[in-house]
C-alpha cells in the first residue's frame, strides 16, 4: 500500500467535512457539468497538477476580461458581479463543496453563464491552472485571518502569494483585497509594498471601499463587532 502524499507547504484553509442539503446535492449533480471546471489533481484532493493549464477562451467560449475571486465562499459576491457584468468572465475559487453548490444554485437562478467554479487550493490555481497574464482582476476578500500567532504561517497573503498573483495577472491588472483584521491588513500591505511586481493604486494609508463589493456576512460580522474594514488595491506592473 502506497504511503499518502502531502503538500510540502501549509495551505490557508482546513477542509472541514460537512453534509450538503438535498438542494445542494441536486445542484452538484445537475449543474456542475456547466459550472465546475474539471481539474487534474496533484498531491492532494484540492491540488492542481503542474502543467494542467486551461484555455479561458475555450472554457468561456469567447475572449473577454477575466476576474478571479479567491475564497468565494457561498458565492454571494461573485454571483452578483457576474450577473451585473455579462460582458466579463468570472472564476470562483473555493475548497468547500457546499459553498460551491450554493454558488451554482444562485448562478443558475439568475442565469449567470459567464461564471465558472474551481474546487482547488487558490495558489495552485494561479500557478498551474491559469495561463500567465490571463487575469484582469484578482479579488481576495476577507480571507481566513489565522489570528493565533502559531497559525499566521497559514495566511494566504505572503511573499510567495505576491509572486504567483503577479504571474497570473496581466500587466496593468488589478489586485483587490479586504480584511477586517488589522494585523492582517498591515501584513498584506507590507507584503505587497515590498513586491517588485506591484504598486499601490491608492493614496494615503488604505484604499477606499471597493464599490463593486457586496456586503457579505463576513463584512457585516466585522462591522458588528467594531472592526475597521481595510481595503487595499494594487496594480500589476509591466515586466
Backbone as CSV, one residue per row, in Angstrom:
resi,resn,N_x,N_y,N_z,CA_x,CA_y,CA_z,C_x,C_y,C_z
1,UNK,0.847,-1.201,0.000,0.000,0.000,0.000,0.880,1.247,0.000
2,UNK,0.588,2.196,-0.923,1.399,3.399,-1.018,1.109,4.344,0.147
3,UNK,2.168,5.008,0.614,2.008,5.995,1.674,1.301,7.225,1.118
4,UNK,0.474,7.900,1.922,-0.196,9.106,1.438,0.812,10.198,1.099
5,UNK,0.450,11.038,0.142,1.305,12.131,-0.289,0.718,13.443,0.201
6,UNK,1.567,14.302,0.763,1.104,15.568,1.301,1.821,16.734,0.622
7,UNK,1.200,17.906,0.705,1.851,19.098,0.183,3.094,19.420,1.006
8,UNK,4.037,20.124,0.368,5.270,20.467,1.066,5.218,21.850,1.701
9,UNK,4.048,22.493,1.688,3.904,23.787,2.341,2.499,23.883,2.921
10,UNK,2.299,24.666,3.998,0.960,24.766,4.593,0.005,25.479,3.663
11,UNK,-1.274,25.107,3.765,-2.310,25.778,2.984,-3.068,26.735,3.893
12,UNK,-3.848,27.618,3.289,-4.522,28.666,4.052,-5.928,28.259,4.480
13,UNK,-6.213,26.962,4.485,-7.548,26.501,4.866,-7.443,25.140,5.552
14,UNK,-8.465,24.820,6.313,-8.678,23.469,6.820,-9.964,22.989,6.180
15,UNK,-9.883,21.917,5.426,-11.046,21.464,4.664,-11.944,20.606,5.552
16,UNK,-12.923,21.248,6.140,-13.842,20.546,7.036,-14.912,19.816,6.232
17,UNK,-15.264,18.644,6.704,-16.325,17.900,6.033,-17.675,18.435,6.496
18,UNK,-18.659,18.280,5.678,-19.997,18.730,6.046,-21.007,18.206,5.045
19,UNK,-22.195,17.922,5.525,-23.220,17.390,4.649,-23.842,18.514,3.840
20,UNK,-24.106,18.218,2.589,-24.817,19.173,1.749,-26.306,18.906,1.858
21,UNK,-27.099,19.957,1.660,-28.545,19.800,1.671,-28.977,19.039,0.415
22,UNK,-30.227,18.637,0.406,-30.755,17.941,-0.771,-30.647,18.815,-2.018
23,UNK,-30.937,20.117,-1.855,-30.849,21.038,-2.986,-29.405,21.183,-3.465
24,UNK,-28.470,21.200,-2.527,-27.050,21.305,-2.899,-26.575,20.040,-3.596
25,UNK,-27.008,18.898,-3.110,-26.660,17.644,-3.783,-27.193,17.635,-5.212
26,UNK,-28.409,18.092,-5.377,-29.022,18.132,-6.706,-28.282,19.120,-7.607
27,UNK,-27.904,20.264,-7.037,-27.163,21.263,-7.816,-25.838,20.692,-8.285
28,UNK,-25.167,19.969,-7.383,-23.873,19.379,-7.749,-24.039,18.401,-8.903
29,UNK,-25.063,17.593,-8.835,-25.280,16.587,-9.877,-25.711,17.214,-11.197
30,UNK,-26.586,18.213,-11.133,-27.182,18.754,-12.351,-26.413,19.927,-12.954
31,UNK,-25.774,20.731,-12.101,-25.176,21.975,-12.577,-23.660,21.946,-12.705
32,UNK,-23.011,21.010,-12.026,-21.548,21.000,-12.092,-21.008,20.790,-13.513
33,UNK,-21.692,20.019,-14.394,-21.162,19.933,-15.764,-21.093,21.282,-16.472
34,UNK,-21.967,22.216,-16.093,-21.966,23.548,-16.700,-20.969,24.475,-16.021
35,UNK,-20.939,24.453,-14.695,-20.198,25.477,-13.954,-18.820,25.031,-13.434
36,UNK,-18.668,23.783,-13.079,-17.467,23.356,-12.361,-16.389,22.875,-13.328
37,UNK,-15.202,23.471,-13.225,-14.104,23.073,-14.095,-13.507,21.754,-13.616
38,UNK,-13.274,20.800,-14.521,-12.552,19.583,-14.146,-11.088,19.935,-13.893
39,UNK,-10.496,19.318,-12.892,-9.121,19.641,-12.504,-8.301,18.364,-12.400
40,UNK,-7.150,18.361,-13.028,-6.198,17.276,-12.846,-5.482,17.508,-11.523
41,UNK,-5.539,16.522,-10.643,-5.018,16.692,-9.289,-3.537,16.330,-9.200
42,UNK,-2.908,16.924,-8.173,-1.534,16.601,-7.863,-1.469,15.781,-6.596
43,UNK,-0.869,16.341,-5.542,-0.620,15.575,-4.326,-1.853,15.377,-3.462
44,UNK,-2.821,16.264,-3.541,-3.945,16.223,-2.604,-5.262,16.432,-3.336
45,UNK,-6.355,16.228,-2.605,-7.692,16.277,-3.211,-8.028,17.649,-3.775
46,UNK,-7.437,18.703,-3.222,-7.709,20.058,-3.712,-6.516,20.645,-4.457
47,UNK,-5.573,19.823,-4.843,-4.386,20.318,-5.542,-4.645,20.411,-7.042
48,UNK,-3.707,21.044,-7.740,-3.760,21.170,-9.191,-2.434,20.653,-9.745
49,UNK,-2.513,19.718,-10.677,-1.290,19.143,-11.239,-0.539,20.196,-12.049
50,UNK,0.757,20.385,-11.782,1.541,21.322,-12.586,1.440,20.985,-14.076
51,UNK,1.280,22.012,-14.877,1.197,21.812,-16.316,-0.205,21.583,-16.852
52,UNK,-1.231,21.661,-15.988,-2.597,21.367,-16.444,-3.376,22.657,-16.701
53,UNK,-2.831,23.520,-17.509,-3.436,24.822,-17.754,-4.701,24.727,-18.599
54,UNK,-5.620,25.645,-18.315,-6.830,25.774,-19.118,-6.629,26.874,-20.160
55,UNK,-7.512,26.909,-21.131,-7.576,27.997,-22.095,-8.878,28.756,-21.816
56,UNK,-8.809,29.956,-21.229,-10.050,30.672,-20.899,-10.969,30.892,-22.093
57,UNK,-10.422,31.113,-23.267,-11.268,31.307,-24.446,-12.082,30.049,-24.725
58,UNK,-11.468,28.891,-24.554,-12.186,27.637,-24.765,-13.197,27.396,-23.647
59,UNK,-12.823,27.702,-22.426,-13.710,27.475,-21.284,-14.979,28.314,-21.395
60,UNK,-14.819,29.615,-21.705,-15.956,30.540,-21.723,-16.574,30.722,-23.110
61,UNK,-15.899,30.218,-24.117,-16.427,30.327,-25.470,-16.309,31.701,-26.077
62,UNK,-15.418,32.523,-25.534,-15.231,33.874,-26.054,-13.961,34.461,-25.442
63,UNK,-13.558,35.606,-25.951,-12.448,36.354,-25.381,-13.011,37.566,-24.648
64,UNK,-12.834,37.621,-23.334,-13.403,38.691,-22.523,-12.515,38.902,-21.298
65,UNK,-12.644,40.054,-20.636,-11.902,40.249,-19.374,-12.245,39.142,-18.381
66,UNK,-11.259,38.739,-17.585,-11.447,37.657,-16.616,-11.168,38.170,-15.209
67,UNK,-12.133,37.974,-14.319,-11.985,38.319,-12.902,-12.041,37.033,-12.088
68,UNK,-11.087,36.876,-11.184,-10.979,35.680,-10.353,-11.161,36.074,-8.891
69,UNK,-12.056,35.377,-8.191,-12.219,35.597,-6.751,-11.680,34.390,-5.998
70,UNK,-10.772,34.641,-5.084,-10.202,33.596,-4.234,-11.012,33.516,-2.948
71,UNK,-11.427,32.299,-2.593,-12.233,32.124,-1.389,-13.623,32.695,-1.573
72,UNK,-14.349,32.193,-2.560,-15.653,32.764,-2.919,-16.766,32.377,-1.954
73,UNK,-16.513,31.444,-1.041,-17.499,31.097,-0.020,-18.812,30.617,-0.605
74,UNK,-19.912,31.244,-0.184,-21.244,30.893,-0.672,-21.538,31.494,-2.044
75,UNK,-20.621,32.339,-2.533,-20.760,32.870,-3.878,-21.542,34.160,-4.003
76,UNK,-21.912,34.782,-2.868,-22.750,35.982,-2.946,-22.076,37.088,-3.757
77,UNK,-20.786,37.303,-3.520,-20.071,38.370,-4.215,-19.965,38.093,-5.718
78,UNK,-19.487,36.901,-6.054,-19.163,36.658,-7.462,-20.422,36.436,-8.304
79,UNK,-21.466,35.887,-7.735,-22.712,35.732,-8.494,-23.314,37.105,-8.792
80,UNK,-23.301,37.997,-7.801,-23.809,39.347,-8.025,-23.005,40.061,-9.105
81,UNK,-21.684,39.912,-9.051,-20.828,40.580,-10.028,-21.031,40.006,-11.427
82,UNK,-21.112,38.682,-11.527,-21.298,38.045,-12.834,-22.642,38.414,-13.441
83,UNK,-23.664,38.529,-12.611,-24.985,38.903,-13.093,-25.008,40.354,-13.582
84,UNK,-24.268,41.216,-12.884,-24.265,42.645,-13.235,-23.356,42.958,-14.413
85,UNK,-22.398,42.069,-14.710,-21.405,42.362,-15.751,-21.336,41.206,-16.753
86,UNK,-22.320,41.044,-17.598,-22.350,39.912,-18.534,-21.246,39.963,-19.583
87,UNK,-20.602,41.119,-19.755,-19.527,41.244,-20.731,-18.176,40.796,-20.183
88,UNK,-18.144,40.352,-18.913,-16.916,39.930,-18.238,-17.065,38.491,-17.790
89,UNK,-15.973,37.729,-17.828,-15.976,36.354,-17.344,-15.455,36.309,-15.911
90,UNK,-15.984,35.359,-15.129,-15.639,35.256,-13.709,-15.273,33.813,-13.367
91,UNK,-14.320,33.681,-12.449,-13.922,32.371,-11.937,-13.898,32.425,-10.418
92,UNK,-14.677,31.546,-9.784,-14.718,31.429,-8.326,-13.821,30.279,-7.892
93,UNK,-12.926,30.549,-6.945,-12.008,29.537,-6.438,-12.367,29.259,-4.984
94,UNK,-12.720,28.020,-4.681,-13.172,27.658,-3.339,-12.872,26.178,-3.098
95,UNK,-12.685,25.804,-1.825,-12.402,24.401,-1.493,-13.580,23.704,-0.826
96,UNK,-14.623,24.446,-0.463,-15.730,23.858,0.269,-16.880,23.528,-0.679
97,UNK,-17.198,22.260,-0.774,-18.183,21.791,-1.753,-19.555,22.413,-1.546
98,UNK,-19.980,22.564,-0.289,-21.307,23.124,-0.028,-21.393,24.559,-0.540
99,UNK,-20.337,25.335,-0.362,-20.313,26.700,-0.870,-20.364,26.742,-2.383
100,UNK,-19.650,25.840,-3.027,-19.675,25.767,-4.487,-21.065,25.377,-4.994
101,UNK,-21.708,24.441,-4.303,-23.053,24.034,-4.702,-24.033,25.202,-4.578
102,UNK,-23.929,25.946,-3.483,-24.793,27.121,-3.304,-24.523,28.149,-4.401
103,UNK,-23.263,28.328,-4.750,-22.909,29.275,-5.812,-23.538,28.859,-7.135
104,UNK,-23.486,27.569,-7.447,-24.083,27.088,-8.689,-25.589,27.299,-8.698
105,UNK,-26.231,27.026,-7.583,-27.680,27.231,-7.490,-28.049,28.680,-7.763
106,UNK,-27.345,29.600,-7.105,-27.660,31.019,-7.262,-27.315,31.510,-8.664
107,UNK,-26.191,31.042,-9.214,-25.807,31.444,-10.567,-26.840,30.974,-11.587
108,UNK,-27.318,29.751,-11.419,-28.322,29.225,-12.341,-29.630,29.994,-12.216
109,UNK,-29.957,30.384,-10.991,-31.213,31.111,-10.751,-31.227,32.453,-11.471
110,UNK,-30.057,33.133,-11.514,-30.008,34.450,-12.164,-29.487,34.365,-13.602
111,UNK,-29.186,33.153,-14.063,-28.747,32.979,-15.440,-27.341,33.472,-15.720
112,UNK,-26.455,33.379,-14.727,-25.074,33.858,-14.893,-24.235,32.779,-15.585
113,UNK,-24.230,32.789,-16.902,-23.486,31.795,-17.676,-22.037,32.203,-17.918
114,UNK,-21.665,33.384,-17.449,-20.282,33.856,-17.577,-19.460,33.545,-16.336
115,UNK,-19.915,32.600,-15.544,-19.244,32.215,-14.301,-18.842,30.746,-14.355
116,UNK,-17.618,30.459,-13.901,-17.156,29.096,-13.711,-16.571,28.974,-12.308
117,UNK,-16.517,27.743,-11.809,-16.029,27.482,-10.463,-14.925,26.440,-10.522
118,UNK,-14.009,26.527,-9.569,-12.980,25.510,-9.462,-12.790,25.169,-7.986
119,UNK,-12.789,23.876,-7.706,-12.622,23.375,-6.339,-11.144,23.037,-6.153
120,UNK,-10.377,24.006,-5.648,-8.933,23.788,-5.567,-8.285,24.843,-4.693
121,UNK,-7.075,24.530,-4.260,-6.231,25.434,-3.495,-5.841,26.624,-4.387
122,UNK,-6.169,27.835,-3.938,-6.040,29.017,-4.792,-4.633,29.250,-5.347
123,UNK,-3.566,29.169,-4.539,-2.242,29.394,-5.121,-1.926,28.444,-6.269
124,UNK,-2.393,27.203,-6.189,-2.140,26.251,-7.269,-2.969,26.574,-8.511
125,UNK,-4.160,27.142,-8.308,-4.953,27.591,-9.454,-4.210,28.703,-10.188
126,UNK,-3.696,29.665,-9.438,-2.982,30.789,-10.048,-1.696,30.338,-10.729
127,UNK,-1.023,29.387,-10.124,0.296,28.986,-10.630,0.221,27.952,-11.744
128,UNK,-0.728,27.011,-11.640,-0.728,25.863,-12.545,-1.921,25.786,-13.495
129,UNK,-3.061,26.373,-13.122,-4.262,26.207,-13.944,-4.481,27.377,-14.897
130,UNK,-4.232,28.578,-14.432,-4.476,29.765,-15.249,-3.234,30.142,-16.048
131,UNK,-3.382,30.469,-17.319,-2.226,30.918,-18.100,-1.643,32.213,-17.528
132,UNK,-0.364,32.396,-17.702,0.280,33.628,-17.251,-0.382,34.835,-17.911
133,UNK,-0.553,35.898,-17.132,-1.092,37.169,-17.613,-2.490,37.038,-18.217
134,UNK,-3.289,36.104,-17.706,-4.638,35.888,-18.248,-5.739,36.551,-17.432
135,UNK,-5.400,37.070,-16.253,-6.398,37.590,-15.320,-6.359,39.115,-15.323
136,UNK,-7.534,39.734,-15.426,-7.625,41.194,-15.393,-7.746,41.733,-13.974
137,UNK,-8.518,41.039,-13.136,-8.627,41.421,-11.732,-8.609,40.166,-10.874
138,UNK,-7.951,40.290,-9.712,-7.900,39.210,-8.741,-8.432,39.753,-7.425
139,UNK,-9.464,39.082,-6.871,-10.109,39.534,-5.647,-9.797,38.586,-4.498
140,UNK,-9.386,39.160,-3.377,-9.149,38.397,-2.145,-9.878,39.138,-1.027
141,UNK,-11.126,38.769,-0.786,-11.957,39.472,0.178,-12.172,38.615,1.423
142,UNK,-11.717,39.124,2.535,-11.904,38.502,3.841,-11.380,37.067,3.901
143,UNK,-10.116,36.874,3.541,-9.521,35.542,3.701,-9.390,35.196,5.180
144,UNK,-9.271,33.920,5.471,-9.119,33.476,6.861,-7.930,34.208,7.485
145,UNK,-8.139,34.935,8.611,-7.038,35.714,9.187,-6.030,34.889,9.979
146,UNK,-6.391,33.644,10.340,-5.484,32.828,11.144,-4.848,33.703,12.228
147,UNK,-5.703,34.216,13.115,-5.280,35.262,14.036,-4.401,34.780,15.178
148,UNK,-4.392,33.474,15.470,-3.480,32.982,16.508,-2.052,32.996,15.980
149,UNK,-1.127,33.441,16.807,0.253,33.625,16.363,0.847,32.351,15.778
150,UNK,0.525,31.201,16.354,1.099,29.948,15.874,0.549,29.531,14.513
151,UNK,-0.538,30.188,14.074,-1.174,29.824,12.809,-0.929,30.832,11.688
152,UNK,-0.281,31.964,11.972,-0.159,33.009,10.950,0.628,32.547,9.720
153,UNK,1.407,31.488,9.861,2.134,30.962,8.695,1.173,30.430,7.626
154,UNK,-0.085,30.194,8.013,-1.083,29.707,7.055,-1.736,30.831,6.246
155,UNK,-1.477,32.061,6.607,-2.129,33.163,5.897,-1.795,33.130,4.414
156,UNK,-2.820,33.414,3.610,-2.675,33.357,2.167,-1.720,34.423,1.640
157,UNK,-1.896,35.663,2.101,-1.147,36.784,1.533,0.219,36.874,2.197
158,UNK,1.194,36.323,1.503,2.588,36.264,1.933,3.441,36.492,0.684
159,UNK,4.751,36.661,0.830,5.581,36.953,-0.349,5.413,35.973,-1.501
160,UNK,5.259,34.679,-1.232,5.085,33.710,-2.307,3.776,33.941,-3.050
161,UNK,2.740,34.349,-2.323,1.472,34.648,-2.975,1.614,35.841,-3.918
162,UNK,2.358,36.845,-3.509,2.564,38.010,-4.375,3.203,37.595,-5.692
163,UNK,4.117,36.653,-5.630,4.789,36.194,-6.848,3.808,35.513,-7.795
164,UNK,3.001,34.601,-7.286,2.121,33.856,-8.180,0.919,34.690,-8.612
165,UNK,0.500,35.645,-7.766,-0.561,36.561,-8.189,-0.079,37.420,-9.345
166,UNK,1.158,37.877,-9.264,1.733,38.667,-10.357,1.851,37.850,-11.630
167,UNK,2.146,36.561,-11.491,2.247,35.683,-12.657,0.911,35.579,-13.379
168,UNK,-0.179,35.473,-12.639,-1.500,35.278,-13.239,-2.078,36.565,-13.807
169,UNK,-1.782,37.710,-13.186,-2.354,38.982,-13.622,-1.644,39.527,-14.851
170,UNK,-2.414,40.145,-15.733,-1.814,40.829,-16.877,-1.171,42.129,-16.402
171,UNK,-0.168,42.657,-17.103,0.358,43.986,-16.775,-0.761,45.020,-16.812
172,UNK,-0.852,45.828,-15.780,-1.946,46.777,-15.656,-3.166,46.207,-14.955
173,UNK,-3.147,44.897,-14.672,-4.253,44.265,-13.963,-4.316,44.705,-12.514
174,UNK,-5.422,44.388,-11.857,-5.697,44.900,-10.514,-5.828,43.771,-9.505
175,UNK,-5.203,43.954,-8.357,-5.352,43.060,-7.208,-6.111,43.821,-6.135
176,UNK,-7.270,43.299,-5.748,-8.102,43.937,-4.721,-8.169,43.026,-3.505
177,UNK,-7.985,43.600,-2.320,-8.023,42.844,-1.086,-8.860,43.584,-0.046
178,UNK,-9.422,42.821,0.882,-10.140,43.421,2.002,-10.067,42.474,3.185
179,UNK,-9.975,43.041,4.386,-9.970,42.246,5.610,-10.489,43.105,6.758
180,UNK,-10.995,42.444,7.791,-11.423,43.157,8.981,-10.493,42.878,10.165
181,UNK,-9.320,42.321,9.893,-8.312,42.083,10.930,-7.142,43.022,10.687
182,UNK,-6.922,43.949,11.611,-5.938,44.994,11.400,-4.524,44.452,11.178
183,UNK,-4.122,43.465,11.969,-2.746,42.980,11.804,-2.560,42.248,10.478
184,UNK,-3.630,41.633,9.967,-3.538,41.002,8.645,-3.508,42.080,7.559
185,UNK,-4.280,43.135,7.734,-4.227,44.255,6.787,-2.823,44.836,6.729
186,UNK,-2.206,44.996,7.898,-0.832,45.504,7.938,0.114,44.564,7.209
187,UNK,-0.079,43.251,7.413,0.777,42.267,6.738,0.572,42.316,5.231
188,UNK,-0.680,42.346,4.789,-0.970,42.423,3.354,-0.270,43.621,2.726
189,UNK,-0.413,44.765,3.361,0.166,45.994,2.816,1.688,45.907,2.783
190,UNK,2.287,45.367,3.841,3.738,45.249,3.877,4.241,44.307,2.783
191,UNK,3.557,43.170,2.608,3.958,42.196,1.588,3.888,42.808,0.195
192,UNK,2.780,43.481,-0.111,2.588,43.987,-1.471,3.381,45.264,-1.729
193,UNK,3.621,46.052,-0.693,4.501,47.214,-0.870,5.921,46.776,-1.207
194,UNK,6.312,45.617,-0.694,7.664,45.101,-0.947,7.767,44.346,-2.268
195,UNK,6.640,43.953,-2.834,6.646,43.147,-4.059,6.995,44.023,-5.259
196,UNK,8.023,43.648,-5.972,8.500,44.478,-7.085,7.540,44.484,-8.271
197,UNK,6.618,43.525,-8.328,5.686,43.438,-9.455,4.421,44.269,-9.258
198,UNK,4.276,44.896,-8.086,3.052,45.645,-7.791,3.369,47.058,-7.333
199,UNK,2.398,47.941,-7.559,2.464,49.275,-6.972,1.093,49.643,-6.435
200,UNK,1.092,50.498,-5.417,-0.174,50.936,-4.833,-1.028,51.667,-5.854
201,UNK,-2.330,51.435,-5.776,-3.282,52.150,-6.619,-4.205,52.997,-5.749
202,UNK,-3.670,53.496,-4.637,-4.453,54.323,-3.724,-3.523,55.297,-3.012
203,UNK,-4.026,56.494,-2.704,-3.261,57.432,-1.890,-3.515,57.170,-0.412
204,UNK,-2.645,57.655,0.437,-2.879,57.526,1.864,-2.610,56.127,2.384
205,UNK,-3.186,55.833,3.552,-2.904,54.563,4.226,-3.653,53.383,3.642
206,UNK,-4.935,53.594,3.294,-5.790,52.496,2.862,-6.605,52.928,1.646
207,UNK,-7.004,51.941,0.845,-7.843,52.224,-0.318,-9.281,52.493,0.124
208,UNK,-10.019,53.193,-0.719,-11.453,53.343,-0.491,-12.133,51.988,-0.653
209,UNK,-13.277,51.810,0.015,-14.017,50.561,-0.136,-14.359,50.342,-1.604
210,UNK,-14.098,49.141,-2.094,-14.390,48.799,-3.483,-15.897,48.806,-3.681
211,UNK,-16.369,49.698,-4.548,-17.812,49.866,-4.723,-18.472,48.648,-5.357
212,UNK,-17.674,47.779,-5.988,-18.222,46.575,-6.587,-18.348,45.406,-5.629
213,UNK,-18.017,45.622,-4.348,-18.101,44.532,-3.370,-19.427,44.584,-2.634
214,UNK,-20.168,43.494,-2.688,-21.437,43.442,-1.956,-21.141,43.231,-0.472
215,UNK,-22.098,43.595,0.359,-21.941,43.466,1.802,-22.283,42.026,2.205
216,UNK,-21.243,41.222,2.420,-21.440,39.811,2.761,-21.488,39.619,4.273
217,UNK,-21.751,38.395,4.688,-21.826,38.074,6.115,-20.502,38.361,6.817
218,UNK,-19.366,38.111,6.123,-18.061,38.357,6.739,-17.889,39.835,7.068
219,UNK,-18.253,40.700,6.129,-18.101,42.136,6.371,-19.076,42.610,7.440
220,UNK,-20.312,42.113,7.389,-21.292,42.505,8.400,-20.814,42.124,9.799
221,UNK,-20.239,40.930,9.922,-19.757,40.480,11.231,-18.650,41.393,11.727
222,UNK,-17.708,41.754,10.852,-16.623,42.638,11.256,-17.145,43.983,11.729
223,UNK,-18.110,44.531,10.992,-18.693,45.822,11.361,-19.431,45.705,12.696
224,UNK,-20.153,44.596,12.868,-20.962,44.407,14.081,-20.106,44.379,15.347
225,UNK,-18.916,43.795,15.259,-18.051,43.707,16.441,-17.077,44.877,16.524
226,UNK,-17.245,45.883,15.649,-16.470,47.103,15.770,-15.113,47.111,15.097
227,UNK,-14.874,46.172,14.168,-13.581,46.176,13.485,-13.615,47.137,12.296
228,UNK,-12.469,47.729,12.000,-12.340,48.549,10.804,-12.150,47.643,9.591
229,UNK,-12.867,47.933,8.525,-12.717,47.184,7.278,-11.622,47.873,6.464
230,UNK,-10.582,47.127,6.118,-9.456,47.685,5.385,-9.440,47.149,3.952
231,UNK,-9.433,48.072,3.003,-9.310,47.720,1.590,-7.917,48.082,1.095
232,UNK,-7.414,47.293,0.157,-6.145,47.553,-0.494,-6.316,47.295,-1.992
233,UNK,-5.671,48.090,-2.816,-5.744,47.918,-4.253,-4.351,48.134,-4.846
234,UNK,-3.908,47.174,-5.652,-2.581,47.237,-6.261,-2.684,46.996,-7.757
235,UNK,-1.755,47.598,-8.487,-1.676,47.428,-9.931,-0.473,46.561,-10.285
236,UNK,-0.694,45.594,-11.176,0.382,44.763,-11.662,1.242,45.557,-12.642
237,UNK,2.517,45.686,-12.322,3.430,46.444,-13.165,3.848,45.617,-14.379
238,UNK,4.203,46.309,-15.446,4.754,45.619,-16.612,6.123,45.072,-16.258
239,UNK,6.492,43.902,-16.798,7.817,43.344,-16.510,8.908,44.313,-16.944
